[in-house]
Amino acid sequence: MEDDTVRLTAAETLVTAAEIARLAGVTRAAVSNWRRRHEDFPAPVAGGTGSPLFCLPEVRSWLENQSKGKEASAEVRLWEKLRTVYGDDMVRGLSEVAETLVQGGNGSDALRSLIGELSADRSPAELLAGLTARYVDSSGRAGSDGITSPRLTQAIMHFAGKEARTVLDPACGIGSLLFAFGGRADALSGQDVDPANARFAELRAGLMDLPDVTVQAGDSLRNDQYRDLKAELVVCEPPVGIADWGREDLLLDPRWEFGVPSRAESELAWLQHCYFHTAPGGQVVMVMPTSVAYRKAGRRIRAEVVRRGLLTHVVALPPGMAASHSLSVHLWVLRRPSDAHPPVGAVRMTDLTGNALDASFEPQPGQSTEVPRIELLDDTVDLTPATHIAARLTDYAAQYATVRADIGERLALLQGLLPTLSEGSGGNLQDGAVVSLSELARAGLIRTSEDVVVSTSEQLDTDYLNGFLRSSANNRRSTTTSGTFRTDTRGARIPQMGIDDQRRYGAAFRSLVEFERLVRDLTELGERAATLARDGLTGGALLPPSGDDGN
């Protein structure tokens, strides 16, 4: 098999594990089992450990050779036809399907035939919902705006509560978040900067059993299509990190009630836009990058929101909630004061970052606390939940003593782990007789996974193999032409030597691995110790050593 770095071409399609499961007609757990049990299952060619991407032609070939899965259904054939015709522009393809379902459309005969076949045993709404779910799961839209993940949508709905007859989403994308409130609200309004997203959302609404729905195209910050709308609930997952959001053209805009956001704080522009459209007593539930909670540029606006008693809740969600990245995000909940809802005196801080993705959104003991407004209005106005929860629940003296003792134990171990190495001849071992791991694998002498090699022969030492696998020479060899680093366990070359010499090298490599692990632990413990000491000293929980006590 050719090297991953050269065999993948732009024309080949990447698929996620979820798409493989759909293609084969099995569960995602079955695909995970195939990957573990079958050494010849195609290796990931892109993506991270948590969201690997596979080459579709390789997957199809493997499924056919293994007689896995089932004959492709009409839905699978329609999806693959759309991907062939539209490539990365799947929203346009889904819109064509929706138009055909709503009004006959003008799609190709092949598409119309497949749509007709599917329409025989399911409603148009069910058909489009299935295709939309495939789009949400697919790799083709990874990193793009326009989609709020199902789990993040559930979180927003949970913290929004049930009181909302009118709902606005000013960055609605294809409508996934907005339409989730269809069973609670009487009217839904959405706007998106991408006309293709707005058109598809409009078509989706026409096929779903929803209340009054309006979707407009346009940039909500520069060209607000709902200037006079005041909704009971405004929800939003805005585009992030947009420097050119229109600040220079909007300096005098009345929406900047808490201050004109800087160019680097587009998220705080979206926050004020959402609040502007909130009716008295209504709420904003906003998805925020975690950095917005503490960045210096946004301090003045954060302080104003807190000072007025508008911010009611900040929730730190588990990593992986967002559709386009695996980082944690925050939910900010604001309420416009009314007679029934006066300004709040404290902000609830909830930290769910340690929970599993599918865990309940109800905080467990120690995950939530109320912070008086006055305590937030310091020099930084840091709205990170973990900061305030830790300050209230941490036993500084006990934790600092434990961390300090752990550091001492690891320091004592480090010196003994670093092997004593003598001077060599200066030659490069890999300039002599070498063997590639791919040759060893073909001979059945090793097993390989993504980054690790395991010897299956008494003539090969596993630690020796992995030590040379991590050498600078092999790392350089495994860097792709696009500059992306990925360990290539097949192309790596290992010097040939006897088993006794291998074991000597293997023992040294084992010591280095343990040494590196302890250094990483020390780094984390050092940061933890410094944070505990500083926060404990400044908060009064700890005292500095007395003049005659250095401990």
N, C-alpha and C positions, 0 to 999 in steps of 0.2 A: 504493500500500500504506500502511496506517495506521502511525503511529509505534509502535515496539516498546513504549514506555512505557505505551501505553493499549490496545493490541490484545490483549494476553495476559490472559485471564481465569482465575479460579481453577479453572474446569471443564476447561480445556485441559490436556492431558498433556504433560509434558516428557520428552524421550528423549535418551539419549546417542548418540554416534556408533556405539558397539557395538550398540545396539538398532536403529539404522537399518540397519546391515549385516545383522542377523538378519532384520529385516522384509523387506528387499529380496532376501535370499538371496545376498549377496555378502560379500567380505572387508572388513575395516575399511580396508584400503589403498584399495579402490575408492571408499569413501565420502570418504576424504581427497582422492582425485583429482577426484571430482565437485565438492568444495568449491573446489578450485583452478581448475578449468577452466570451471566454469559460474558466471557472475556472478549468475544468478538463483537459485542454490541458497539455500534459506532461511538467513538469518543467525542466529547464536546469540542466544537471548533471556535466557539466565542462565548461571551457572557461570563458571569462569575460563578463561584461555587454554588451559590444559592439559586441562580437562575441560568443554568447552562443552556446553550443553543446548539442544535445539531444540524448537520447537512441533510436536507430532505432526500436527495437521491440515495444517499447511503442508508438512511433509515428505511426507505421503501425497499431497497435491495435486501436489507437484513430481514425485514418482515416477510418478504417473499421467500427467501431461502429457509427461514425458520417455520414457514407456514403459520405465522402468527396473524392474529386479527381476523378480519372478515372482508368480504367484498365491499368495495367502497360504496357507501350509500349515496343517494342523490344529493343530500346536503353536502357531503364531503366533495363530490364531483363539482357541485356548484361553487363551493368555496375555492377549490383549486382552480377552477376556470376563472373566477374573479381575480385571484392572485396572478394568474398568467397574463390576463388582459390589463389589469390596473397596477400591478406591482405594489409599490409602497403607497399609492394613492387609493387605498381601499375604501376610504369614505365615499369617494365618487362612485366606486363600484356598488357599494351598499345602497347609495342613493338611487342608482339605476334600478336595483332590485325593488326598492321601496316604491319608486314611481310606477314600475310595472304592476306591483300589487295594488296600488291605489287607483291608478288611472289607465292601466294598459301599457304605458311607457312605449319606448321605441328601441328596446334593447335588441341584441342579436338573436337570431333564431335559436342558437344553442342555449343562450341564457333563458329565453322565454320557455323553451322546452323543459329545461330543468326546473324552473320555477313552477311551471304547470304540473310537473310530476310531483313536486313537494306539496303543492296546494291541494292535492287530492285527499290527503289525510291529516292536514293541519290547517289552522286558520292563518291568514296573512300575518296577524300579530305574532303568533307563535313562531312562524317561519323566520320573520325578521329578528325576533328576539334571539333565536338560536344563532343566526349569523352574527348578530351584534356581540353575543357572548364570545364567539370565536375571535372576533376582532379585538375584544378587550384582553383575551388571553394570549393573543398572537405576539410574536416577536417583532412584527413589522412596524408596530407603533411604539416600541419601547423608547422611552426618552421624549416622546412627543407630548404636547399639551392637548387638552380636549377631552381627557377621560379621567374621571374620578373612580378609583378602584372600588369594587363592591364593599370591601371591609371598611375603607375610609368613609364611604357613604353611610354604612351602618353606624359608625361612631358619631358622625355629624347628626344623624337622626336621633340617636340616643341623647346627646347633650342638648339638642334643640328643644326637646320636649314635644308636647302634642298640640300646643296652642298656636295655630297659624292658619288663617283662612286665605291669606294671600302670601305667595312666596316668590322671591326674585333671586335669580342667579345671574350676575352680570358677566360671568366668564363661563358660560354653561357648556361649552364644547359640544359634544353630541347629545347632551341632555341627560346623562345618566344620573347625576346628583339631583337635578331639578325634578325629574320625573319620579324619583323615589318618594316625593312628598305628594304625589297625586292622590293617594288614598286619604290624606289629611286635609288638603286645601281645596278651596273653591276656585282659585285662579292661580295659574303659574305663568311667570314671565321670565324669559331668558334672552341673553344677548351674547354673541361671540364674534371676535375679530375675524375669524376665518369663515368666509361665506359658505364654504363646503360643509363645515361643521354645522353651521346654523341651518342650512338647507336640509341636511340629514336629520337634525333634531326635529325640524318642522314636519318632515315626512313621518318620522317615528311617532310623533304625537298624534298624527292623523290615523295611525293604525292601532293606537293603544286606547284603552278605556280610561281616559283622563278627563279632568274638568277643563274649564276654559284655559287654553294654552296659547301664548303668543311668543314667538321666537324671532328676534331681529338680528341682522348682521351689522357689524360695525365695532369699532374700538370704544368700549364703554367709557374710558377716561377722556378721550378726545372728542367722541361723537356719541354722547349719551342719548339713547333712543327712548328713555323712560324718565325724562327730566322731572315730571310732575308726580311720578309714582311714589307712594309711601306704603311699603309692604309691612306686614306683621312679622315676617321672617325674611332675612336676607342671608343666603348661604353662598359661599364662594371658596373655590380653590384656585387662586389667581396664578397667572404665569409668574415665575420667580426670576430674580436677577436681571430684570430688564432695565438697562440704563436709560434708553431713549423712550420713556413713557409719556413724554409731552410736557415736562415740567416747565420749560421756558415759555411755552404757549399758554400755560394754565396758572401762572403765578398769582393772578387775582381771582381765581375761581372761588366761588362761595363755599365749595365743598370742603376746603381746607380749614375746618372749624378748629382743629387742634394745632395748626401750624403747617406751613408749606413743607412737604417732604423733600429731602435731598434727592439727587439723582440716584444715589445708591439705595434708596428706601422706597422702591416702587410698591412694595407690599403695604406700606403705611399709607400710600395714596389709595390703593384699593380698599383698605380698611375704612378710610374716611368716605370714600365713594359709597360703600355699603351702608355706613351709618347715616349718610345723607338721605338715603332711600328708606330709612326705617321709620315707621309710624310710632307715635307715643306709646310706650309700653311694649313696643316690638323689640325683637332680638336680631343680632348679627352673630352668626357662627362662621368663623373664618379660619381656613387652614393657613398656618404660618410656618416658614422655616424656623428652626430653633434659634438661629442667630439673631432674628429680629427682636428676640426677648432681651438682648443685652448689648447690641451694637451701639457704639457711642453716637453715631449719626442720628439715631432715632430716639435718644433719651428724652428730648423736650416733648415730643409727641406722646411717648409712653407716659411721661409724668402728667400731662394734661388729661389723658384718658383716665388715669388712676385718681387724680385730684378731684375730678368731677363726679367720681363714683359711678362711672359707666361700665368699667370692666368688672364683670361678675365672676368669671371663672377662666383659668388657664389650665389646659389638660395636655400633658406630654404623653403622646401615644407610642406604642411599641414600634421599633424599627420595622420597615417593610410595608407600612400601610399605604404609602403613596404608590401610584402606578408606575412612575418613571425612575424611581431610585429606591434604595434600601435603607435610607436614613430615617431617623425619627422626625416627626413633625409635631407641631403644637396646634391645638384648637384654642382660639380666643373667642370668648363669649361676651358680647356687650349688650346692654339693654338701654334703650332710650327712656329716660325717666317719664313717669306719668303719675297721676294721683294714686293709682293702685300700685305703682312700682317706683318708689322714691329712690334716689341715689343710694348705693350700698356703702356701708362703712368698712367692709373688709372684702378681700378677694379670695375666693377658694382656689387653692393650688392643688392639683392632682397629678401624680407621677405614675404612669402605667408603663414606663419604658422597660421594666423588668418582666412584664407579663408576656405570655405567648400571644401570637397574633389572633388566635381564636378564643382567647379568654374573655370573661365577662368584662364589661366596661364599668361595673360597680367596683370602686376602690376597696382594697382590703385594709385592715388596720396598718397604720404607718405609711399609707400611700396618699393621704390627703390631709390638708390642714387649712384653717382660715388665717389669713394674714391681714391685720389692720392696714388701712391705706397709709397711715403715717409711717409705718415701717418700710413701705415700698418706696417712699419718696426720699431716697438718699441720693448720693452723688452718681450712682449708676442706674437706678430704677431697673434693676434686673428682675425680669418676670419669669425666670426659669423655675419651674415648680420644685425641682430637686434641691435647689439652693435653699429654699425656705423650709421645705419639709425636713431636710437634714438639720437645719439650725434649731428646730424645735424637738426633734426626736433623738438626736445624737447624744450618747454618753461619751463626751469628749475625753474624759480622763481615762476611762477603761479602754476605749478604742485606740487612743494614742499610745498607751502603754503596750497594748497588744501588737500594734504595728511596729513600734520601736523594737520590741523583742524579736519579731519576725525578721526585721532587717539585720539584727545582730546574728541570728542563726544562719541566714543566707550568706552574709559576709564571711563567716567562718568556713562555709563549705566551698566558696569560690576558689580560694587559693589551691585547695587540693584537687580541684577538677581540671584546672588548666594544665595540660600535659607538658612535661619537660621534653623539648625537642632539640635534637642535635643538628649540627650543620650538615647539609647534604652536598652532593657533587655540583649542584647548580644547574644541572640539565633538566629539561622538561620531560617528565615521564611520558607525557602524551605525544612526544616526538618519536618514541620508540614503538614497539609492537603494541597495537591497540585492537580492541574489538568493540563493535557497536552494540548497544543494547538491543537493537532490532534483530541482530544476528543471534544473540543469546536467547531472545524470545522465540525466534523461529525454531531454535534447537530445543525448546522446552525447558531451558535451564533457569528461567526467571519468569515471574509474573509482574506485570506493570499496572499501575493505576495512574491517576492524573499527575502526581508528583513523587511517587514512591516506587521503589523496586524491591521485590522480595525474591530471594534466592530459593530455588527448588532443588538445588544440587549441593552435595557436600563439598564440591570443589569451588564453590563461590561463597564469599562472605557478604551478607546483606548490608552490614554497616559500611564495609569497604565500597560496595557498589554505590550506595547513596551518598557517601562522602565525595566520591569523584563526580557523581551526577550533579552536585551543587558547586562544582569548581567554576572559576571564572571563564575558562575556555568553553565549557558546555553551556553556561548561561549565555555567552555571546552567540553561540551557535543556535540557540533556541529563541532568539529575538526575531520577531516576524518582520517582513519588509515594511509593514506599516508603522513599525516602532513599538508595537505592543509586545510586552514580555509575557511569555508563557513557557514553562518548563516543558521540554520535549524529551520524554523518556525514551523515545525510540531512536532519535538521531544522535544521542550522546555517545561519546567514545570513552572507553575505560581501558587503562593500561593492563597488559597481561603480566601476571606474576603468580607465583605459587601460593597455595592456600595458607601456609604459615605466615608469609609476608602479608597476605591480605588481612589476616586476623590482627596483625600488629597495627596496620593502618586502621582497621575497623575499630579497634579499641581506642585509638586516638580520636577518631571521628566521633565515637560515642561520647567521649569526655567533652568534646567541643560542643556537641548538641546540648548536653546537660548544662554546660557552662552558659551557653546562649540563653537557655530557658531561664536559668537563675538570674541572669542579667536583666532579662525582660521583667521578671518578677520584681527585682529590686527597683527598676524604673517605676513600675506601678506603685510599689509600696512607698518609694520615696515621695512621689507626687501626693499619695494619700496622707503620708505623715506630715508633709509641709502644709497641706490644706487643713488638716485637723488642728495642727499647732497654731496656724495663723488665725483660723476662725475661732478656735477656743480662746486664744489670747485676746482677740479684739472683742469677743462677745462676753468675756468675763467668766467663762467656764474653766479656763486654765490660768495658772499664774506662772510668771517667769521664775527661774531658779533664784534662790536667795544668794546673797553675796558670798557666803561660805559653803554653798552647795552647788557643785557643777553639774549635778545630775537632774 
